[in-house]
Each structure stands twice: as C-alpha cells, then as structure tokens.
Amino acid sequence: MSETVEKQFISLLYPSEQSKLSHQDSAHRPNISPDVTRELGLDEIFALRGVSLCDFFTMDEEVIRYRLSTFGDCLSIPELVTALGKVRPVLDDIRQLRVLEDEKSGSDAYLYSITEIELYVSAIEVLWEGLAPLRGQLKSDAFLSLARLLEVLTQSEYYKELNEKLNALSSRVHEIHSITVGINLDATLRPVNAGVISINSEQFKGGKLLDKILRFSFRNDAFTTIAPLTPVNKGTQSDNRQEALVGALNNAIEEVYRSSVKGWHAIVDEYVLDNADFLLQLIPEIEFLSRATELLLSLKEKKKANVTFPEIAPREDKTFITKGIYNPRVALAITESVVTNDLVFDERAGIYILTGPNRGGKSVITVAMGAVQAMFQLGLPVPCDYAKLSVADGIFTHFPEGADDTIDKGRLGEECARLREIFDALSGDSVVLLDESFSSTGAFEATYIASEILVALCARRVRGIFSTHLHDLASTVDELNRRSACYGGVALDTLVAGIEEGRRSFLITRTKPDGKSYARDIAQKYGLALDELLREKGETL
C-alpha cells in the first residue's frame, strides 16, 4: 500500500494542538458548573445529547477568536450546517461500532473492521462532497484546513488504492448469502466432524426429500435442501445455542477469508491512526457546532432577535458593555417581540443593585447577563445588538431554590452556606449573579446580610448583579460605596425594572429606585388606591 498522507492537527474549535491540550487542564477553563448552565437556561436551549456544554467553555482569547470565525462561516453558509448534519450519523455509527468491536473478538472483529473502514471512507466522502463546492466561500481557518485535508486525502494514491482493495473485499464478503456445510457421520449416524464445503453468492431454497426424488427439475439443484439443519432465529432456540451457531459460522467464514480479512485489522489501525482518526475527534465538535448554529439561526430568523460578534477586551479591563441585550431562553419561548436593554459596567458600576416589581424583568436581565458572558466564553456570537466583553474566570449564580427547607440549617442557613462556597471559589475576574437572595427571611435580617455581602463583593472587585425585592437596600448605596472604598472596592450603582402607567415594561433603567411608586402604580391598576376605595362609598380624603 502507498505511503499515508502527512498527519496534521485538525479541529473546528481549537487553533492549535497546544491550545486543545491546554484546554484539557481544568486550571485553564473557567469555573462554570452544570448548575450554572441549568440556571441560565443554556442546557435547555442548546439541547446537547452526547456531550456536556461545560466541556466547551474557555478563557483563551485566541480560542474565542478562532471559534467566532468558525461560526461566521456556519451562519453565512447554511450548506455547511447541512454537510455537518449529514456526516453526524455516520460518525455516530463509527463510535457505536467501536463499542461493539471492543466486546467481540476473532472473526466478528475482523468483519467489523471492514465495516469500520467503509464508514470512515463514507464519512470522508460525505464531508468532502459537502465542503468542496463551498471552498470559495469559506473564510475560517477551521473549515479551510478541513477542506484542504479532505482534498489531499481523497486525491491521494493511498486513498484510491484503499478504495480499490476495500471494494474488492467488500464485494466478496457482502455477496456471501449461504454456505454449504459437510458433516461426516459414524456408523450410528452421529456427527464425527463438520466443515464448510463452499461459500455461495446465492441463498439455498427449502425443499422436502420426496420433492427432491420425484421432481426431476430438482435433481441437479445443489441449493435446495431436503431438510432444515436447525431453525435459526425462529424463537425455538436459546440465546446461547444461537450464539454458538452464529459464532461457528463466522469462524468458518474467517477461516476461508483469513488471509484477506484478518489483514484488515492492520489496515484499519494504520489508516485510522494516520489519516482518519481526526474524524472521531470531530464528533463532539460537530455536535456542538451544529446545535449552536441552529440556536443562533433560530434567534435570528425565527425570533428576529439579533446576535452579534463581540469585541474582545483585555481580561484585566473586566469589560462588560452591551446594547440591546436580551435573554435568549425568553426570546425563544415567547411569540411577541423580545424587550431589549442596555447593560454597561464602568468605573461607576462594578456591581448593580437591581430593584423593581415582581415579574418586572429583574430575573430576565440577570440571566441575560450570565447567558451573554457564557456564550461569549463558548466562542459564540451573543444575544444583543453590540457587545464588548472580557473573559471571566468563572460565573457564579445564587438563584431561588424554592421552599425546600433543610433540617439542620433552614432555608436562610442554606442560602448563607451556598454564598460562602461562592466566595471561596470566586476571584476579581469572576461574574456573580444573585437573584432574590434572602427572600426567606425578614427585611431587616435580609438587608443586613445583603449589605455585608455587597461590600465584600465590591472589595473582591467582581462584576455582577444583585437582583432584590429589598428596595430599602438600594437607598443605602452611597453608604455601601463609602464602606467599599475603604477596601479599594469597585463602585455600586442601581438599576430599576420599570413600570409605565401601572404596566410592567421590562425596560431596565439606570436610576435610583422609588419603591413606593411601584406599589402605587399596582394599587391604582387594580383599583386599590385609597381614593378609589373611598370613592365607592362616597367618601373623600
């Protein structure tokens, strides 16, 4: 067989082998747990099956740029996603076949080898047929490198020679439709030994001894049986007996084809290791790319919601500047147009205290910030009109857990314990999102604990949002900033989820809150304002 083509690193998500190896070290990946992806709604909207979303988060700016370029091709050339979709089931078959092959031995494994090499060749052909017509449109290094490798593989003498040998052997093996078995008997008609007389390209036909004797047309028909040897797959045999029969027949076939079939193990190892093993490495990458692209296209085309390629700011700048930000999970769930907002962190706001009415959009914008940061660190375009972002070394969330009390600590104690764990894990490069923390206790206790936490978060110089029903807490922001300044902390500022004429607008405004106005607007909306109530009785204030 001819020499194999030169081996090279191929990845759709990593620009170099070193960057991929570095990513495998957890110290080089951000702290974004499965609990966080679930709370941000990312597991639901990505809907990955064979891989975990957490496997793809990165802090490497070079990797993010590489992936953004890859997604640029995916979004601008829909045929790419179609090509990836066609090759996915073939690659899944290869993976499943390898599992089966590990469980088998002997002739089964040799026969699996032929099928495996057929699947590899099929995968390469499907990918090349999909990418070849698109080469003039490709811009990303990922797809250009893949296209070049596929062209070299498919045009090489090695590949052509491999196909010729594969076709020859496959036709021989796949044309086996029956075997003729000979059995020697002793004087008492007991089997002494048995063997394969011939391997045939047509199936035998059932018959009876009397038919064979009386019907002259059957006299020279070597493929008509006079009696069945044993019923196969008729439900009359135990699994062990059927396995024994099938194993014996496969062993017989392997003996006949030993010289040609057995050698395919070496060919598979050589071909896969030197040329096609990159396909297995691409299985999780292709699933991630396909599902992520489908998500982005759904937001753009079905929901008319923008996704943008973010500018990458230096990590030390801790930049988070977005315009037209929205929650992608909400956008996919509603039929009306999604409400967008601007969210900017600057020297006057490293952390925001967000207040507003219940169901007024506080949780929605809090989750939106986390989703944008997380999708950025997956290397994706993000859900907003404009974004300039720095990587974070972790995203930490503290969202309501419902009414589940713990016996030893109670709900408040459990919340405090979780927050203690977050503080132990975060750094100044982290993003922290707290939504309605301490709602299980009274306003006085909640305000005191929240004040302590906010000053500590400022001192740790994180960026994030503290969404709360504690309107009085936001009124103490000047005092909290004075305390934070003593530790060199970042500044606190306030956001308000708005109400317009008693109706929740879901617009977020950077202003100081007026808790009474929320209550007044809601009371008026439902006719519970004092003047409305007294008017019904003919009384006046």
N, C-alpha and C positions, 0 to 999 in steps of 0.2 A: 504494500500500500504506500502511496505517496506520502511525503512529509506533511505534517499538520501545519496549519497556518499559525502565524505568530500570535501567542497568547497576549491579551491585553485586558485591562480593567474596564468594565462597563457597568455603569449604574445610572439610573434615571433620577436619583435623589442625592448622590454624593459626587462632588467634582473629582475626587481622587481616592485611591485606596487608603491613604493615610487618614483622610477625613472620615471615612467609614469606620476604620479601626478605632479612631479616637472616639467616635460616637458610641461604640460598644462599651466604653468605660462610663459608668454611671456618673462619675465626677464631672464629665463633660456634657451631661444632659441636664436640663432644668428640672426642678422639683415640681412636677405637675402630675398628681396622682390620679388613679382611676376615679376616686371620689370626686375630684375637682372636675374632670371631664364630664362626669354624670351630672353634677350640679349645674354646670354651664350649659347643659343640653347638647353637648357635642357628640356624645355616643349615639344619641337618637338621630341626629341629622346626618352623621356620616354613615352610620349603619354598616360598619365593617364586620365581616364574618370571620375570616381566617387569621386576622392579625389584630393587635391592640393599638389604638390611637396613640397611647403613651410611648410606643416604640419609635415614634417618628419626631417627637419634639427635639429641638436643637437649640443651642446657644451660639452656634458657629455662624457668623455673619456671611462667610463665604458660601456655606451650605445653603443659607436662606436665599442668597442671590442666585445660586445655581438652580434652585427649585423654582423660584419666581420665573426664571427664563423658561424652564420646562413647562410650567403651567401657562406661560404665554403662548407657546405652541399649541397646547391642548385646547385653549379657549379660542384661538384664532383659526384652528384647523380641525373642525369636527371629525373629519375622517380618521384622525389619529386615534380618537377615543373608540371609534368603530373597530379599527385594527387591533387595539389592545383588547377590546371585548371579544373578538374572535379567537385570540390566542389564549385567553384565560382558561377556557375549559380544557384545552389541550395540555396546558401546563398542570392543571389540576389532575388530569389523568396520569401524567408522569409521576406526580407526587404520590398518588394512590398506588400506582403500580410498584413504586419503590417500597412502599409499606408491605405489599403482598410479597414482593420478591424477598424481603428480609425474613418472611415467615416460611418460605419454601426453600427447597434445595434440590439438587440433582437436575433431572430433565426439566421439571417445571421452571426452574430458574433459567435454564438455557433458552427455553421457549419464551419466557418473559423478556429475555434480553433482546430478542428480535422485535417484539412489540415495542419495547422501550426505545430502541434506535429509530423505529418507524415514527414514533411520537415526536422525538427530537427533530427529525428531518421535517415532519409536518409542521411543527412549531416554527422552525426557521423559515419555511416556505410561506406560511401564513403571515408572519411578520414582514418578510421581505416584499411580498405582494402588496401589503398594506402601505409600507413606507416608500417603496421605490417610486410610485407616481407623485409622491409629496416632497421629494428631496429639494426641489427648487423653492419650496415654501418654508422649509424648516430653518429656524434661527437658533434654537437652543443647542448648546454643546452636547446635552444628553442625547437628543434624538439624532443629531448629525453623527455622533460617534457610533450609535447603534446602527444607523443606516450604512455607514462605511464598513463596519464589521460584517454585517449581513451580506453586503455585496461581495466582500472578499471571500466569505465562506461559500456562498452559492456559486461563485465563479471559479473556485479553486479546483485543481485537478483531483485533490484529495476528496473533495465533496462529490465530484462526478463519479469517481471510482467507487466511493462508498455507496452511492445510489445504485450503481450497476450491480454490485455484489448483493446489496440489500434486495433489490428487485428479483434477482435470480433465486436467492434463497427463500425469500418470502413466497414467491410463486410456488416453489416446491412444497413448502410447509403448509401454506394455506390451501393448496389443492388436495391435501390429504382428506379423503372422505370415507375411507374404510381401510381395514387391514385384513389380510387373510391369515388365519391362525391355524397352525397344525398341532395336533395333540396325539402323542403316542400312547397306546393302551397296553396293559399287560394281559395275561390270559384270562383274568377275571374282569376285564374291561375297566380296570381302574387306571386313571391317568398316570403315566410314568414321567413324562416331561412334555413341555409345550414350547412353541416358538412361533415367531412371525414368519410366514412364508413370503408374503408380498405386501406392499403398501400401494393402495389403489386410489385413483383420481375420481372414482365414481362410487356411489353408495350401493350396498347389496340390497336385494329385494327379498321380502319374506315369501316363503312357499311351504308346501307340505310334501311329504315323501310320496304320497300317491300321485299328486300332480306331477312330480318330477318323473315318475315312472311312466305314466300314461300319456302325458302331453309331450309329443316329440319336439316341440319348439323349445323345450327346456333342457333338452339333453346336453347341449353344449354350452349352457349358460352357467358360467362359473360364479356368477354373482347373485344366484338365487339360493337361499338357504332352504334346507329341508326341515330344520327345527331350530328354534332360538337357543343360543347357548345359555344366556341368563338375561332376565329382564333388567334393563338399565333405565334408571330414573322413572320407574313406574310406581314407586311408593311401596314396593314389596320387599325391598332390601333395607337393611340397617345402614346408617351413615358410614359405619366402619367398613362394611362389605363394599359399598360403592366406592369409598376412598381407596380401598385396596385394589379394586378392579381398575379404576382410573389411573392409579399410580403404576400398576403393572403395564398398562397400555402405553403410558407416557415413557416409561423406562424402555419399552420395546422400540418406540419411535426414536428415542435418544440413541439407542444402540445403532440403529440404521443410519442416523444423521450425525453420529458422534463427531466425525472429522470436520463437518461443516458447521453444525450448530454450536458445539462446545466452544469453538474458537470465537464465537460472538461475544462471550464474556470479556475477552481481552479487547475486542474492538470497541465495545461499549465503554469500558473503562478508559481506553485511550481517547476515544472521540469525545466523550463527555468531559473528562478532566481537562483536555487540551483545548477544546473548541466550544462545547455546548453547555458546560456547567453553569455559565453565566445565566442561562435561562431559568434555572432553579432559583438563583439569587434574585431574579427579577419578579418572581411570583408575588411576594408581599408588596413590592414596589408598584407593580402593575395594579394590584387591587386598590392600594391607597390612591394612586393617581386617578384611576377610573372613578372611584366613588367621590373623591374630592372634586373632580371636574364636573361630574353630574350634579353635585351640590351647588357649585358656583354657577353652572348654567341654569339651574332651576331658579336661583335667586335673580339672575339677570333677565332671563327670558320669560319665565312664568310669573314671577312676582314683580317684575320691573323695578327691582332693587339693585342699586349699584354695588359693584365690588371693585376695589381699586388696588393697584400695585403700590405698596407702601414705600416711602423713602426710608432708608435705614440710617438712623442716627447713632453716633458712638455710644457704646454701653454706658460709659461714665456720665453721659449727659442725662440719663434717665428720662428720655423724652417720651411723652405721650400726647400727641396733638392730632385730633381727629375732627373732621367736619362731616356732618350728615351720617353720624354713627347710628346703627340700629342693631337690634337683637335678631340674629338670623333664624333662630328657632321660632320666634314670634312671627317673623315675616313669612315663613313657610306655613304657619298654622292659620293665618287669618286670610279673609277674602278681600278686605279693603286695603287701601294703600297703607304702608307702614309709616309711622311717625319717626322722623329722624331728628337728631340733636347734635350739637357741637359739644365736644368734651376736650378741654385743654388743661394740662398741668403745666404750671410755670413757677416763677420764683415766689408768687403769692399763694400758691396752692400746690403743695405736695400731696396733701390728703384733703378730701372733701367730706364734710358732714352733709348728707342729703336728707332733707325732710320733705314732707308733703302728705296728702291724704292717702288713706288706704286705697289700693288699686289705682293709684295715680301715676304709676310708671317708675316708682323707685327701684323695685326689683329688676324691672326690664332693663333700665340703663346700667345698673350694677352688673348684671350678667353680660350685657353688651360689651362693657369694657373688658371683662375677662375673656369673652369669645374673640374679640379683636386681637388681644395680646396672644392668646393661644394659637389662633390661626396664623398669625404672623410668624410664630416660632415653629409652625409646621412648614413654613415656606410658601404659604398660600396668599393670594390676593385677599383683602379683608373687607368686611361688610360696612362700607362707608363711602363717602364721596372723595375724601382726601385723608391721608394718614402719613405721619412721620413718627417713627417709633424706635425705641431702643430695646434690645433684648433684655429679658429679666432672667434671673437665676431660679425663679420659682413663682408660681401662682398659688396663693392660699385663700381658701374660701371658708367662711363661717356663716352658713345659712340655717334657717329654722329647721329643726328636726321633728316638728310636730309636738304631740303631747306625751311623748314617751318619757316617763319618769324612771330614774334609776333608783334602786332601793337604797343604796349606800350614800348617794350624793344628792339626789333630787335633780330636777331639771336645771336649776341655776348652777349647782355644783358641777354638773356635767358640761355645761357651756364654758364655765371657767377653766375646767380641765382641758377642754379642746383648745381654748385660746392659749393656754400655757404651752401646749405642744406646738402650736403655730409659732409662738415667739421663740421657742427653742430652735426651730428649723429655718426661720427667715433671716435675710440679710438686708443690707441697704439697697441691694439691686432687685428686691422682690416686689411683687404686686400683691396687695392684700385687699380682699373684698369681704366686708362684713354687712350682712343684711338682717336687720331686725334682731340683732343680738340683745339678749337680756329682756325679751318681751315676756318672760316667765315670772318676772318679779316686779315689785312696785317701782314707781317712777323715781323715788328718792334713791333707793339702792342702785337701780339701773343707771341713773345719771352719774352717781359717784364712781361706779366701776368703769363706766364708759369713759369718763374723764381721765381716769388713770391710764386706761389702755390707749386713748388717743394721744396723750402726751408721750407715752412710751413709743408708740409707732412713729411719731414725729421725730423723736430722739434717734430712732433707728434709721431714719431718713428713707423710709419706704414710700411708695406711691400707691394710692388706693382710695376706696370709697367706704365710708361708714354710713350706711342707709339705716335710718331710725325713725321711730314714731315719737322720740323724745325731743319735742320742739324746743323745750327749755334748754336742752344741751347746746343747740346751735346758737342760742343767745349768749353763751359764755365763751364764744370762740376767741374774743380778744384776750380774756384771762388765760385760756388754754395756750394761746400763742406766746404770752409772756412766760409761762412756765416752760414751754418747749424751748424758747430762746436760751434759757439757762443751760440747756444741754446741747446747744448748737443744732437744734432740730429744724426740719422743714416747716413751712407755714401751713396752717389750716385755713380753709375757706368754706363757704357754704353754697349749696345748690338747693333749689326748690323745684319739686314736681308741681306743675301749675294746675290751677282751676280757672276756667273762664266762664263767668256767669253761671256758677254752680255746676259746670260740666268739666269733667276731667279732660284736659287737653293732651296729656302725656308729654308735654313740652317741658324741658328742663332748663331752668334759668339760673344764672349765676347771680344770686342776690341773697339778702338776708331774709329769713323766713318770718311769716306772720301767722302763727298757729291759729289765732282767733279768726282770721279771715276764712280759713278752711272750714271751720265749724260753722261760721255764719253763712257761708255760701251753701253748705249742705243743708243747714236748717231751713234756709229760705227755699231751697229746691223742693223740699218735702213738706212745706207749709208748717214748719215747727218753730219759726221765728216768733218771738214774744208778741210782736204787733199783729201777726197773722192769727195767733191763737186767741188773743183778746178781742180782735175784731169780730170773731164769730159770736161772741157774747155781747156785742155792742159796747164793749169797754174800750177805753183809750188809755194810753200811757200818760 
